[in-house]
C-alpha cells in the first residue's frame, strides 16, 4: 500500500478528513487507512462512518487495529493509544 493512501486524523474538522478519504478512493485507491492517536481516535471513527454512510456506500471496513505508542515528551515517556481503520472496496 502506498504511503499516500493513509489519512492521518488530527484536530481539524471531520469533513476535512472525509474529503481526503473520498479523494483517495476517487483517484483509484483500492483501500485507504485512517490513522489517529489519543483524543483524535473518536474523530477517526467519525471519519470512517461518515465516509461510508454518506459518500461511499460501496466501501466497507476491512480491518481495525489498535495499539499503544510510546512518545517522548518534555515530561518523559508517555503512552498514547492509536487506531488504524482500513476501508476498502
Legacy VTK file of the C-alpha trace (Angstrom):
# vtk DataFile Version 3.0
C-alpha trace
ASCII
DATASET POLYDATA
POINTS 89 float
0.000 0.000 0.000
1.329 3.395 -0.954
2.043 5.903 1.786
-0.307 8.446 0.152
-3.257 6.124 0.806
-3.072 6.993 4.510
-5.121 9.749 6.157
-3.719 10.942 9.483
-6.509 12.374 11.639
-5.708 15.292 13.933
-7.590 18.325 15.231
-9.229 19.607 12.028
-12.987 19.230 11.430
-14.235 15.760 10.467
-15.302 16.818 6.961
-11.716 17.794 6.064
-10.632 14.191 6.604
-13.761 12.764 4.938
-12.867 14.796 1.843
-9.347 13.338 1.933
-10.713 9.766 2.137
-13.224 10.326 -0.687
-10.485 11.911 -2.823
-8.225 8.885 -2.281
-10.922 6.467 -3.444
-11.881 8.656 -6.414
-8.248 8.752 -7.540
-8.155 4.957 -7.787
-7.110 3.706 -4.352
-8.355 0.191 -3.537
-8.136 0.790 0.194
-7.375 3.709 2.500
-6.033 3.646 6.041
-7.325 6.171 8.571
-4.867 6.603 11.423
-5.157 8.562 14.670
-3.673 8.789 18.151
-5.029 9.852 21.510
-8.016 12.166 21.538
-8.295 12.080 17.746
-9.382 8.413 17.820
-13.076 9.273 18.123
-12.708 11.702 15.224
-11.127 8.928 13.124
-14.122 6.678 13.807
-16.424 9.537 12.774
-14.427 9.987 9.547
-14.772 6.305 8.685
-18.507 6.218 9.397
-19.362 9.484 7.599
-17.279 8.416 4.599
-19.060 5.070 4.376
-22.612 6.171 5.098
-22.832 9.454 3.168
-20.316 9.346 0.337
-19.007 5.824 -0.323
-21.748 3.208 0.140
-19.704 0.532 -1.684
-16.785 0.869 0.764
-16.596 -1.275 3.883
-14.366 -1.589 6.935
-11.676 -4.145 6.110
-9.967 -4.064 9.482
-9.341 -2.160 12.691
-6.077 -2.276 14.602
-5.471 -0.712 17.989
-2.125 -0.211 19.647
-0.192 1.804 22.194
2.662 4.040 21.119
5.329 5.456 23.407
6.062 9.141 22.842
8.946 11.126 24.267
7.632 14.401 25.631
9.195 17.136 27.724
7.797 15.301 30.789
9.365 11.964 29.852
7.837 8.978 28.103
4.072 8.841 27.662
1.887 6.036 26.358
-0.673 7.081 23.738
-3.402 4.893 22.281
-3.564 4.615 18.493
-6.052 3.258 15.976
-5.807 2.283 12.314
-9.043 1.774 10.364
-8.707 0.248 6.899
-11.510 0.985 4.433
-11.677 -0.940 1.179
-13.849 -1.607 -1.839
LINES 1 90
89 0 1 2 3 4 5 6 7 8 9 10 11 12 13 14 15 16 17 18 19 20 21 22 23 24 25 26 27 28 29 30 31 32 33 34 35 36 37 38 39 40 41 42 43 44 45 46 47 48 49 50 51 52 53 54 55 56 57 58 59 60 61 62 63 64 65 66 67 68 69 70 71 72 73 74 75 76 77 78 79 80 81 82 83 84 85 86 87 88
